């Protein structure tokens, strides 16, 4: 598949993330920067998503140990609304013991039907 930062995928501002493919493929995998985990805090990821073709996609908060090995992956879903409208999403997670980093992963698995177009914007991690 493909992942692009384009104006047509923006809900607010000028640019948004678009995952799209017209053919059967191995999917799309986008990873944000690793951020240090603050002990004793929970994390909330919020976003706006729009599905204009195909089904939705997965979005994760992924907690990693100091060596970058995955300890825990909490899953959210970008909406499955076929009407093409924007819908909010939210994911709450508590880091496991030993977590040093957190990142955001957006994945469109290759086993999901094609074609697809999914836009994601207004990502916020608190």
C-alpha positions, -999 to 999 in steps of 0.1 A, spaced: 0 0 0 11 36 4 11 62 31 13 98 22 10 132 39 -13 151 17 -37 181 18 -67 160 7 -63 139 39 -66 169 62 -95 175 86 -79 206 101 -48 224 91 -32 217 57 -20 181 58 -32 147 70 -21 110 67 -36 90 38 -34 52 36 -45 40 2 -42 11 -23 -60 1 -54 -46 -35 -55 -40 -64 -32 -8 -57 -13 11 -65 19 -6 -36 37 8 -4 51 28 2 83 35 37 97 54 43 129 58 76 148 88 87 168 97 69 200 89 90 231 101 84 266 75 69 290 68 88 322 64 64 350 30 65 368 11 80 339 -16 67 317 -17 76 280 -45 87 258 -43 88 220 -70 106 201 -75 111 164 -100 118 137 -105 92 110 -123 90 77 -128 59 55 -138 67 20 -131 33 4 -128 -2 20 -128 -8 57 -110 9 86 -76 3 100 -57 -3 132 -40 22 154 -18 12 183 1 26 213 31 4 215 52 3 247 89 -8 243 117 -17 268 150 2 268 163 -21 240 134 -14 217 116 -47 222 78 -45 223 63 -52 257 27 -43 250 5 -31 221 -29 -15 229 -52 -14 199 -77 11 186 -97 13 154 -101 40 128 -138 42 121 -155 18 96 -181 44 84 -185 38 47 -201 72 43 -167 90 42 -174 112 72 -148 121 99 -153 104 132 -133 107 164 -113 78 179 -96 74 213 -74 48 229 -63 47 266 -34 27 278 -12 22 309 24 12 303 36 -21 316 64 -24 341 98 -20 324 84 3 296 109 29 285 94 42 253 60 46 236 53 51 199 22 52 177 17 26 150 -9 28 122 -12 -5 103 -34 -15 75 -29 -53 74 -25 -70 41 -53 -95 48 -79 -67 48 -100 -62 16 -88 -38 -11 -91 -11 -26 -90 12 4 -86 49 13 -83 58 50 -74 94 62 -62 101 97 -57 136 111 -55 155 144 -35 128 163 -29 139 199 -10 119 226 -17 131 262 
